[in-house]
Amino acid sequence: MITYGDAIESVREAFKAHGTKRSQMPPKTYIFFEEFNGDFRVMPAYLEDLEAAGVKIVNVHPDNPHEHELPSVMAMIVLLDPETGKPFSILDGTEITNYRTGAAGSVGAEQLAKEGSDKVGIIGTGAQARTQLHCLNQLFDLKRVKAYDKFEESRNSYAKDMSKATGLDIKPVDDPEIAVRDVDIVVTTTPSTEPIIEEGWISNGAHINAVGADAEGKQELEIGLLEKSKIVIDEWEQASHSGEISEAVSKGVITKENIHGNIGEVITGRKPGRQSEEEITIFDSTGLAVQDISTAWTVYQKALEEGRGDDRDFLSLEK
């Protein structure tokens, strides 16, 4: 598998490709299983400079860990040859999704958080919260982390495991307000359909990576917090339909004119990042297919170099 540093570089390049219009990426397509509280999405993309194309199929079933002992997110990625359309690699997209989403958060914070940020508040302590922290730890000299989850066992396990894995001081807390008070970076990774974070809890100068809202109806931040913040998105069509801003957009409170820009524009200098120590910044990260294909391409190249994986012709009927 790739390192967190590899994932960060892959995602940074994916955002650049999107920001400079050197990619093709239709919006996600959703199938909803309302009776099972889940869905799956299909996410195709093509990155011209990499000559990498493919598609990810990924589910989100929040009840899986507690009811079925399965991950809430599982995925498969197929890479294909842009010249012929022939599929040449099938990859486990679950870990790639975790890595690339964590990497996206760290790249967003790299562009928007205050220099010297070292205190983090984590809301939601599932698998995604782990890669988010691992990737932030690659780019920031972190000192203190507070972690909240509505499940006591989950937040305690997270604090214990991640303290051991990172060497950081991680404190589990039983109140989301405590988790986000007086921190530099807030990370939200829950499937909530109503706000968890209130406007008055966030300090001036804080940066928020809003990760959990990735489907219609999901929301983690009060709309008032969005109104007072500088908002950077990954992609308008996705964010306005299924991101953290989607509820505010549907109510007419937030429009495209209220969005500062997309993260690719900030990375490439087309739009400025943080412009003062006092402003609150939000990165609405819905997850882009270009991130998946760029990261999967890196995994594929590493596998070739290391001689890993099964070599087979997917067009052959022979086993």
Backbone torsions as a table, in degrees:
resi	resn	phi	psi	omega
1	MET	NA	158.9	178.8
2	ILE	-77.9	167.7	176.1
3	THR	-87.3	168.6	174.8
4	TYR	-63.2	-36.6	177.0
5	GLY	-62.1	-41.2	176.2
6	ASP	-60.2	-43.6	-178.8
7	ALA	-64.4	-42.1	179.6
8	ILE	-60.8	-45.2	179.9
9	GLU	-65.7	-39.5	178.7
10	SER	-62.7	-43.5	-178.6
11	VAL	-70.8	-39.4	177.2
12	ARG	-58.2	-43.7	179.0
13	GLU	-67.4	-35.3	177.4
14	ALA	-64.1	-43.9	177.8
15	PHE	-62.9	-39.0	177.5
16	LYS	-62.0	-44.0	179.9
17	ALA	-61.1	-41.7	178.9
18	HIS	-67.9	-41.5	-178.0
19	GLY	-67.9	-25.5	179.6
20	THR	-103.6	9.6	177.8
21	LYS	59.8	39.0	176.0
22	ARG	-105.1	34.7	179.3
23	SER	-150.8	161.7	169.3
24	GLN	-118.8	134.0	-176.4
25	MET	-159.3	93.8	173.8
26	PRO	-63.7	157.0	176.4
27	PRO	-60.2	155.9	175.4
28	LYS	-56.8	145.0	171.2
29	THR	-108.2	131.8	-174.8
30	TYR	-111.3	143.0	164.0
31	ILE	-121.4	125.6	-176.2
32	PHE	-105.2	136.1	174.0
33	PHE	-112.2	80.1	-172.1
34	GLU	-62.0	-35.7	-178.1
35	GLU	-69.2	-17.9	-179.8
36	PHE	-112.8	10.1	-179.9
37	ASN	51.3	52.0	-179.2
38	GLY	-155.4	176.9	177.8
39	ASP	-160.5	167.9	164.9
40	PHE	-135.4	154.6	-174.9
41	ARG	-126.2	150.0	175.2
42	VAL	-116.3	128.4	-169.8
43	MET	-134.4	97.1	178.0
44	PRO	-93.9	154.0	176.4
45	ALA	-162.3	158.3	175.3
46	TYR	-139.2	124.7	175.5
47	LEU	-106.0	112.9	-170.6
48	GLU	-63.1	-45.3	-175.6
49	ASP	-67.6	-33.4	176.4
50	LEU	-80.8	-18.6	-169.5
51	GLU	53.7	43.4	-179.3
52	ALA	-116.1	129.2	179.5
53	ALA	-136.1	154.7	178.3
54	GLY	172.8	-172.2	-178.1
55	VAL	-146.5	142.6	174.7
56	LYS	-113.4	137.6	169.7
57	ILE	-112.4	123.8	-174.2
58	VAL	-142.1	138.9	177.0
59	ASN	-103.8	160.6	167.2
60	VAL	-136.1	110.3	177.3
61	HIS	-128.0	93.0	-173.6
62	PRO	-58.4	-26.2	-176.6
63	ASP	-82.6	-8.2	-174.5
64	ASN	-54.6	-49.8	-175.4
65	PRO	-60.0	-36.0	-174.3
66	HIS	-93.0	-21.7	-177.0
67	GLU	-110.3	-25.3	-174.4
68	HIS	-129.4	1.0	-177.7
69	GLU	54.4	41.1	176.6
70	LEU	-125.6	156.3	175.0
71	PRO	-63.4	149.3	177.0
72	SER	-71.7	-24.9	178.7
73	VAL	-123.0	126.2	175.0
74	MET	-135.1	146.0	-173.3
75	ALA	-152.5	158.9	173.6
76	MET	-135.0	139.9	178.9
77	ILE	-122.7	133.2	175.1
78	VAL	-113.5	124.0	173.5
79	LEU	-98.4	143.7	178.9
80	LEU	-138.1	159.2	-178.9
81	ASP	-78.8	117.8	-179.5
82	PRO	-60.5	-29.1	-177.4
83	GLU	-71.0	-39.6	-174.4
84	THR	-115.2	-18.5	-174.9
85	GLY	82.9	1.4	-177.3
86	LYS	-73.3	128.5	174.1
87	PRO	-71.2	134.3	-178.0
88	PHE	-127.1	-5.7	178.4
89	SER	-155.1	135.0	171.3
90	ILE	-117.0	124.9	-175.0
91	LEU	-122.4	150.6	171.3
92	ASP	-68.0	111.5	-177.1
93	GLY	-86.8	-4.9	-176.7
94	THR	-66.2	-52.6	178.4
95	GLU	-67.9	-37.6	178.0
96	ILE	-61.3	-41.7	177.0
97	THR	-61.0	-44.9	178.7
98	ASN	-61.2	-45.9	-178.0
99	TYR	-65.7	-48.1	-174.0
100	ARG	-69.9	-30.9	178.2
101	THR	-72.3	-41.3	174.3
102	GLY	-61.6	-41.2	178.9
103	ALA	-63.9	-39.9	178.9
104	ALA	-60.3	-42.8	178.4
105	GLY	-61.2	-42.7	-178.6
106	SER	-68.5	-36.6	177.2
107	VAL	-67.1	-39.6	175.9
108	GLY	-61.1	-44.6	178.8
109	ALA	-67.5	-36.0	177.4
110	GLU	-56.4	-37.8	-177.1
111	GLN	-86.3	-26.2	-166.8
112	LEU	-121.2	-22.0	-179.3
113	ALA	-77.6	158.6	177.3
114	LYS	-64.1	146.2	174.2
115	GLU	-62.9	136.7	-179.7
116	GLY	84.5	8.7	177.5
117	SER	-57.8	129.7	-178.1
118	ASP	-140.3	1.2	179.1
119	LYS	-118.1	129.5	-173.6
120	VAL	-125.9	139.5	171.4
121	GLY	-115.9	123.9	-177.7
122	ILE	-106.6	128.3	175.8
123	ILE	-114.7	113.9	-173.2
124	GLY	94.2	127.0	-172.5
125	THR	-123.9	35.8	175.9
126	GLY	-80.5	-163.4	-176.0
127	ALA	-58.7	-39.5	-177.3
128	GLN	-65.8	-33.9	179.1
129	ALA	-63.2	-25.4	-179.7
130	ARG	-73.8	-49.1	-179.8
131	THR	-70.3	-30.6	175.1
132	GLN	-57.9	-47.5	-178.0
133	LEU	-70.3	-42.0	177.5
134	HIS	-56.4	-43.7	-177.0
135	CYS	-73.5	-39.0	174.0
136	LEU	-59.6	-37.7	-178.6
137	ASN	-67.4	-18.7	176.1
138	GLN	-74.9	-30.0	-171.7
139	LEU	-110.1	-13.3	-178.9
140	PHE	-128.0	149.6	175.8
141	ASP	-88.7	79.2	-173.4
142	LEU	-72.8	145.3	-179.9
143	LYS	-117.4	-39.4	-172.4
144	ARG	-143.9	139.2	-179.3
145	VAL	-134.3	132.6	171.5
146	LYS	-113.1	137.2	-174.8
147	ALA	-129.5	127.2	177.0
148	TYR	-118.8	139.8	169.0
149	ASP	-148.2	146.5	-179.3
150	LYS	-67.3	-20.0	176.2
151	PHE	-95.1	115.5	-176.4
152	GLU	-58.6	-43.0	-179.0
153	GLU	-61.0	-39.5	-178.7
154	SER	-66.3	-46.8	-178.4
155	ARG	-68.4	-35.0	178.0
156	ASN	-68.4	-41.6	178.1
157	SER	-63.8	-41.9	178.6
158	TYR	-59.6	-49.1	-178.0
159	ALA	-61.0	-42.6	-179.6
160	LYS	-66.7	-50.0	-176.2
161	ASP	-66.9	-45.0	-175.5
162	MET	-75.7	-29.0	173.0
163	SER	-62.3	-42.8	178.7
164	LYS	-67.0	-40.9	-175.3
165	ALA	-73.2	-33.0	-173.7
166	THR	-109.4	-19.4	-174.6
167	GLY	78.1	8.5	-178.6
168	LEU	-86.8	157.4	174.3
169	ASP	-83.5	103.5	-176.4
170	ILE	-116.6	123.3	-177.0
171	LYS	-113.1	121.2	174.2
172	PRO	-75.5	137.2	179.7
173	VAL	-129.3	155.5	-174.3
174	ASP	-103.0	14.8	-178.1
175	ASP	-144.0	127.3	-179.4
176	PRO	-62.3	-30.8	178.5
177	GLU	-63.0	-42.4	178.2
178	ILE	-62.0	-37.4	-177.1
179	ALA	-64.4	-34.6	-172.3
180	VAL	-104.9	-8.3	177.9
181	ARG	-68.0	132.6	170.9
182	ASP	58.8	40.4	173.0
183	VAL	-118.9	163.3	-179.3
184	ASP	-89.4	-35.4	-177.4
185	ILE	-130.6	129.0	175.2
186	VAL	-111.3	135.8	177.4
187	VAL	-124.3	122.2	178.7
188	THR	-111.6	125.5	-174.7
189	THR	-134.5	35.4	-176.1
190	THR	-102.5	164.5	174.0
191	PRO	-92.1	24.8	-172.1
192	SER	-61.3	145.6	175.6
193	THR	-108.3	9.9	174.6
194	GLU	-146.6	154.5	-173.9
195	PRO	-58.2	137.1	173.6
196	ILE	-104.1	-35.0	-175.5
197	ILE	-101.4	123.1	179.2
198	GLU	-89.3	151.0	-175.9
199	GLU	-54.3	-44.3	-174.1
200	GLY	-73.5	-8.8	-178.4
201	TRP	-80.9	-20.9	-170.4
202	ILE	-92.0	128.6	-178.4
203	SER	-76.0	149.7	171.4
204	ASN	-58.1	137.7	-179.8
205	GLY	90.9	-4.7	-179.8
206	ALA	-77.6	154.6	172.4
207	HIS	-117.6	141.5	-179.9
208	ILE	-121.4	126.2	167.4
209	ASN	-95.9	104.7	179.9
210	ALA	-92.6	103.8	-169.9
211	VAL	-110.3	-32.1	-169.3
212	GLY	-67.6	-35.9	-177.4
213	ALA	-76.2	103.7	-177.7
214	ASP	-135.2	18.3	176.4
215	ALA	-155.7	157.0	-177.6
216	GLU	-55.2	134.1	177.9
217	GLY	95.0	-11.7	179.8
218	LYS	-86.2	146.4	-177.0
219	GLN	-162.4	134.5	179.6
220	GLU	-122.0	-20.5	-175.1
221	LEU	-116.0	142.4	173.3
222	GLU	-60.8	142.3	-178.8
223	ILE	-61.1	-34.4	177.4
224	GLY	-59.0	-32.3	177.6
225	LEU	-68.4	-38.2	176.4
226	LEU	-63.5	-41.7	-176.1
227	GLU	-62.9	-31.6	-175.7
228	LYS	-95.0	2.3	-172.5
229	SER	-113.1	160.8	169.1
230	LYS	-85.0	120.7	-174.6
231	ILE	-106.8	126.0	172.5
232	VAL	-117.9	133.7	-178.1
233	ILE	-113.0	172.0	171.2
234	ASP	-91.4	-37.3	-179.7
235	GLU	-161.1	131.1	-171.6
236	TRP	-62.1	-48.9	-175.7
237	GLU	-58.0	-44.3	-179.7
238	GLN	-71.5	-48.4	-175.4
239	ALA	-63.1	-40.7	-177.7
240	SER	-71.4	-23.0	-179.3
241	HIS	-95.6	-35.8	-170.5
242	SER	-141.9	9.1	179.9
243	GLY	-95.8	-171.5	179.1
244	GLU	-60.4	-32.3	-178.5
245	ILE	-80.0	-8.1	-168.6
246	SER	-62.1	-40.0	179.5
247	GLU	-65.1	-41.9	178.8
248	ALA	-66.4	-37.0	177.4
249	VAL	-65.6	-44.4	-178.3
250	SER	-64.0	-27.3	178.5
251	LYS	-88.8	-3.8	179.9
252	GLY	79.4	9.2	-179.1
253	VAL	-78.9	-37.0	178.2
254	ILE	-116.0	133.6	174.3
255	THR	-122.5	175.1	179.7
256	LYS	-59.6	-30.4	-179.8
257	GLU	-68.2	-20.6	178.7
258	ASN	-83.5	-8.4	-177.7
259	ILE	-88.5	127.8	-178.3
260	HIS	-64.8	-37.7	-179.6
261	GLY	162.1	-177.7	174.0
262	ASN	-99.9	161.7	-171.9
263	ILE	-64.8	-30.5	176.4
264	GLY	-63.8	-38.2	177.5
265	GLU	-65.9	-36.8	178.9
266	VAL	-69.6	-45.5	-179.2
267	ILE	-60.3	-39.9	-176.6
268	THR	-88.1	3.4	176.0
269	GLY	82.9	5.2	178.2
270	ARG	-71.8	-26.6	173.8
271	LYS	-131.8	144.9	177.5
272	PRO	-71.3	156.1	174.4
273	GLY	-88.7	-130.9	177.7
274	ARG	-64.1	136.5	-178.2
275	GLN	-119.2	-2.8	174.2
276	SER	-156.9	160.8	178.6
277	GLU	-74.1	-16.7	-173.4
278	GLU	-96.4	-24.2	-173.9
279	GLU	-68.4	146.0	173.0
280	ILE	-92.9	129.3	-179.7
281	THR	-115.9	147.1	178.1
282	ILE	-130.9	130.7	169.9
283	PHE	-107.4	111.9	178.5
284	ASP	-88.1	100.7	-174.2
285	SER	-102.9	102.8	-179.9
286	THR	-92.5	-17.0	-178.9
287	GLY	93.0	113.2	-176.3
288	LEU	-106.3	146.1	177.6
289	ALA	-61.8	-30.3	177.9
290	VAL	-62.8	-32.7	175.7
291	GLN	-62.8	-44.7	-178.4
292	ASP	-63.0	-47.3	-174.7
293	ILE	-70.6	-39.3	177.4
294	SER	-63.0	-44.6	-179.5
295	THR	-70.1	-40.7	177.7
296	ALA	-62.2	-38.4	178.3
297	TRP	-61.7	-41.4	176.7
298	THR	-63.2	-44.0	177.5
299	VAL	-60.1	-44.5	-179.9
300	TYR	-60.4	-46.4	180.0
301	GLN	-62.8	-40.5	177.7
302	LYS	-63.9	-40.6	179.4
303	ALA	-63.0	-40.5	177.1
304	LEU	-62.2	-45.1	-179.0
305	GLU	-61.5	-36.5	-174.8
306	GLU	-95.7	-0.1	179.3
307	GLY	66.9	34.4	-178.1
308	ARG	-103.3	157.8	177.8
309	GLY	97.2	164.6	177.8
310	ASP	-94.6	130.8	179.8
311	ASP	-93.8	117.0	179.5
312	ARG	-151.7	158.0	177.5
313	ASP	-95.0	113.1	-175.5
314	PHE	-72.2	-12.8	178.4
315	LEU	-91.8	-7.9	-179.9
316	SER	-83.7	141.3	176.7
317	LEU	-83.6	-9.6	179.4
318	GLU	-78.7	146.6	178.3
319	LYS	-74.3	NA	NA
